[in-house]
Every structure is written in C-alpha cells, then in structure tokens.
C-alpha cells in the first residue's frame, strides 16, 4: 500500500501573506486605510488597498523581501507539517509571481522548518497528481476538481467563501480528513 500523496499550498495556508502585506504596506503608506482581512471576499487584493492595482508592484518588485521573508507562519503550521510528513508523502505546491519570490519562499520554508524536500513552483497546480490538495485559492481548487487530479480542500479564509466543496477550518481538520481518506485508498 503506497502512502497518500498530499499537496500543500504556502500563501494563505502555511504563510500569513495577507497580514505581512498589510503590515509592510502600512509602514510605507501610514495614512492609508486598508480593508481588514476579515472583510476580504475575493482572492485578488487590489480592491483592499488605496493604491489599487499598484499593490502588485508593491509586493512583487518593491518590497518582496520584507513581505515574503518576514511573514509569519499561521499558528500550528509547523506541528501540522511535522505530523503530515510523518504519515504521508507531502509536497509543497505553490504559485509564486516571480522566480525571485520563489527563491524567497524556498528560504522561508526552510527557515521555519516547513520544507518537505519536495517543492513544486507552478502556475497550474492541476497539472500535478496528488490524492489530496490543501489550498486557499478558489481558482486552483476549481482547476484541480475539474481535472479530477485530487480531492481539493479549501483552507477556510475570508476570500474563498465562494468555494462550496470540501473545506477545513483548522490544520487538525485536514489531518483528520487525510487519515479518513487514507483508509479509503
């Protein structure tokens, strides 16, 4: 019997990118009001910042080092990954906007001991075959579901409430799901 193959996203699942982005933004735009993360209802972030679409330049080219490397893991991420890796074949599968940010992400994973030794940087997660995938982006979840390449599971976040399929609210919920799913395989 082979081990369950599990794909885990980084930003929005393991790394709190949104909070880091807001913190760095507020350092550079002290008078700007930013929509609180709890009210983010879509994945694209330009509507939450007064600079609009320039937010992409802000985090991709102006301040990526500060935003991506200083971001904190979500609470419990390390314990979650340790337990997941002890039972299953775990891959990090992530979309990063530039090669430079992919490198920062790789360093961040290693620094926080979240690295699995198996990392995939891709713009199309549905190209890869896993048994389970945990992601926060509805577009990724839909693409994975359409290709039936894995059981797509949303990590519950304010911006993915349009996802009506499998959802977990805590890391432990996903671990329980993986254990149940593994018994079916």
C-alpha positions in Angstrom: 0.0 0.0 0.0 1.5 3.3 -1.1 1.5 6.4 1.0 -1.1 9.1 0.4 0.4 11.9 -1.7 -0.6 15.3 -0.4 0.0 18.8 -1.9 0.1 21.8 0.4 -0.1 25.4 -0.7 2.1 28.1 1.0 0.5 31.5 1.0 -2.9 31.5 2.7 -2.3 28.0 4.1 1.1 27.9 5.8 2.3 31.5 5.4 0.2 34.5 6.5 1.0 36.6 3.4 -2.0 38.9 3.8 -1.0 40.1 7.3 2.6 40.6 6.2 1.4 42.6 3.1 -0.8 44.8 5.2 2.0 45.4 7.9 4.6 46.4 5.3 2.1 48.5 3.3 1.1 50.5 6.4 4.8 51.2 7.1 5.1 52.8 3.7 1.7 54.3 3.4 1.0 55.4 7.0 -2.2 57.4 6.3 -3.9 54.8 4.1 -6.8 52.7 5.3 -6.7 49.1 4.3 -9.7 46.8 4.3 -9.3 44.3 7.2 -8.5 40.8 6.1 -11.7 39.6 7.8 -13.7 41.5 5.1 -11.7 40.3 2.1 -14.2 38.4 -0.1 -12.1 37.6 -3.2 -8.6 36.4 -3.9 -7.4 39.4 -5.9 -6.1 42.1 -3.5 -6.2 45.3 -5.5 -9.6 46.3 -4.1 -8.4 46.3 -0.5 -5.6 48.9 -0.9 -5.9 52.6 -1.8 -3.2 52.2 -4.5 -5.3 49.7 -6.4 -3.5 47.5 -8.9 -0.2 49.1 -7.9 -0.3 46.8 -4.9 1.1 44.0 -7.2 4.2 46.1 -8.0 4.4 46.9 -4.3 4.7 43.2 -3.2 6.2 41.7 -6.3 9.0 44.2 -7.1 9.2 47.0 -4.5 9.2 45.1 -1.2 9.1 41.3 -1.8 12.0 40.5 0.6 10.3 42.2 3.5 6.9 40.9 2.8 7.7 37.3 2.0 10.6 36.6 4.4 9.1 38.4 7.4 5.7 36.8 7.1 4.7 34.6 9.9 3.5 31.0 9.6 -0.1 30.5 10.6 -0.3 29.2 14.2 0.2 25.5 14.3 1.7 25.2 10.8 5.0 23.6 12.0 3.2 20.9 14.1 0.8 20.3 11.2 3.5 19.8 8.7 5.5 17.5 11.0 2.5 15.3 11.6 1.5 15.3 7.9 5.1 14.4 6.9 5.3 11.6 9.4 2.4 9.8 7.8 2.2 10.9 4.1 4.2 11.8 1.1 4.0 15.6 1.3 4.7 18.1 -1.5 4.7 21.9 -1.3 2.9 23.1 -4.4 2.8 26.8 -4.8 2.3 29.6 -7.3 4.8 32.5 -6.8 4.6 35.6 -9.0 8.4 35.7 -9.8 11.5 33.5 -9.7 12.9 35.8 -7.0 9.8 35.3 -4.8 10.0 31.6 -5.4 13.5 31.7 -4.0 12.4 33.7 -1.0 9.6 31.2 -0.5 12.0 28.3 -0.6 14.2 30.1 2.1 11.2 30.9 4.2 10.0 27.3 4.2 13.5 26.1 5.3 13.8 28.8 7.9 10.5 27.8 9.5 11.2 24.1 9.2 8.2 23.6 6.9 10.2 22.3 3.9 9.3 18.8 2.7 12.2 18.4 0.4 9.7 18.3 -2.4 8.6 21.7 -3.7 6.8 22.5 -6.9 6.6 26.0 -8.2 3.9 26.2 -10.9 1.3 28.4 -12.4 -1.0 25.4 -13.0 -1.5 23.2 -9.9 -3.9 20.9 -11.8 -1.0 19.6 -13.9 0.2 17.5 -10.9 -1.4 14.4 -9.5 -2.0 14.1 -5.8 -4.5 12.3 -3.6 -5.3 15.5 -1.6 -4.5 19.2 -2.1 -5.0 21.9 0.6 -5.2 25.4 -1.0 -6.9 28.7 -0.3 -7.4 29.9 -3.9 -10.8 29.1 -5.4 -9.3 29.1 -8.9 -6.8 26.5 -8.0 -9.4 24.4 -6.2 -11.7 24.5 -9.2 -9.0 23.6 -11.7 -7.9 20.6 -9.6 -11.6 19.5 -9.2 -12.3 19.8 -12.9 -9.3 17.6 -13.8 -10.2 15.2 -11.0 -6.5 15.1 -10.2 -7.0 15.2 -6.4 -9.5 15.8 -3.7 -9.3 19.6 -3.5 -9.8 21.0 0.0 -10.0 24.7 0.9 -8.3 26.1 3.9 -11.0 28.4 5.2 -10.2 32.0 4.6 -12.5 35.1 4.2 -11.5 35.4 0.5 -12.6 31.9 -0.5 -16.2 31.7 0.8 -17.4 31.2 -2.8 -15.9 27.6 -2.6 -18.8 25.3 -1.8 -17.0 22.0 -1.7 -14.5 20.5 0.8 -13.3 22.9 3.4 -11.3 22.8 6.7 -11.1 25.4 9.3 -8.1 24.2 11.2 -5.0 22.1 10.4 -6.3 19.3 12.6 -9.4 19.1 10.4 -7.2 18.4 7.4 -5.2 15.8 9.3 -8.4 14.0 10.2 -9.6 14.2 6.6 -6.3 12.8 5.4 -6.5 10.0 7.8 -10.0 9.1 6.7 -9.2 9.4 3.1 -6.1 7.3 3.5 -8.2 4.4 4.9 -10.3 4.5 1.7 -7.3 4.3 -0.6 
